[in-house]
Amino acid sequence: MSKIPVTVITGFLGADKTTLIRHLLGHAKGKRIALVINEFGDLGVDKQVLAACGEETCREEDMIELSNGCICCTVAEDFIPTMETLLGRAERPDHIVIETSGLALPQPLIRAFNWPEIKAQVTVDAVVTVVDAAALSEGRFAADEAAVARQRAADQMLDHATPLGELFKDQLVAADLIIVNKTDLVGEDALVAVETRLGAEMRPGTGMIRARNGHVDIAALLGLGLASEDHLAGRDSAHELEHGGEGHEHDEFDSFSLRLPDGISRDDLLATIERTIRAHDVLRLKGFAALPGSEARLAVQAVGPRLNVWFDRPWKAGEVRETALVVIGESPLDRAAITASLTGSIAAAA
């Protein structure tokens, strides 16, 4: 099965990412596009505006909002489960578009596409950064920098206080394509000056196109096939450069599966899983468990130490009733120690 392409669209509040995405959805030419919207508080992309475009590609069920804060700060908690949900659907999308918060550092999100199971099924088609030509020509990064500041204050999950100038450069250096929007509000000389300034900040080989009202030919946005997650070099944020490349520790992920002894109670199973996650810095753990006397299987999902369980369906006739888990974390995982922690504690409890 071929990988599903993903377009990541970033840019400050007011750059008109919403308008660009709405235009894209309205000219998708039959492609089924799933949209992940990183909206929170009272700011960000308005899902209802996008859903109102009246096209089959704008169905509400194909739009998922991530409202817990900046996507780059909630990769494990929000982004990975969301992608797994999209990929688990019977009717898979032809293309996925992710609109990031204007405060997002693109690099952590791009790296997340190297997560096991995600990497096997999707690829970053391109990272697109939208900039406001009118604001830049007047010496500002966004049309309303005060609104950007309010957005920053509203995001309680934001774990980076990057100055706007650095964040703007980070969004440029991460891009495969820069869209200089609102060109109709700028004279030609000022526009050339803006593009010259942008050219000095971009990575070599980055594309740049002009746009009015977010209207860009869909051929320039989709189907670029760049596999950005495999080409991280040169996309370092200012913070990473200042700290000698800190941040690359998340470039590689590892995973393995294991089966656990039968006969363990629900409480003992969950306590063992939680202890193991905390002791070995497991990022994610998921799977299904067979509990004594239960005719339904127990679904297990953990993000960090937060553990959620529920009975998802009855066991099927002839189905092997067993507890099977997948463990995911930064490479290399200490598989022997994690396995011993899980199986040893469970065997002792049984």
Secondary structure, 3 states (H helix, E strand, C coil): CCCEEEEEEECCCCCCHHHHHHHHHHCCCCCCEEEEECCECCECCCHHHHHCCCCHHHCHHHEEECCCCCHHHCHHHHHHHHHHHHHCCCCCCCEEEEECCCCCCHHHHHHHCCCCCCCCCEEEEEEEEEEEHHHHHCCCCCCCHHHHHHHHHHCCCCCCCCCHHHHHHHHHHCCCEEEEECHHHCCHHHHHHHHHHHHHHCCCCCEEEECECCECCHHHCCCCCCCHHHCCCCCCCHHHHHCCCCCHHHCCEEEEEEEECCCCCHHHHHHHHHHHHHHHCCCEEEEEECCCCCCEEEEEEEECCEEEEEEEEECCCCCCCCEEEEEEEECCCCHHHHHHHHHHHHHHHC
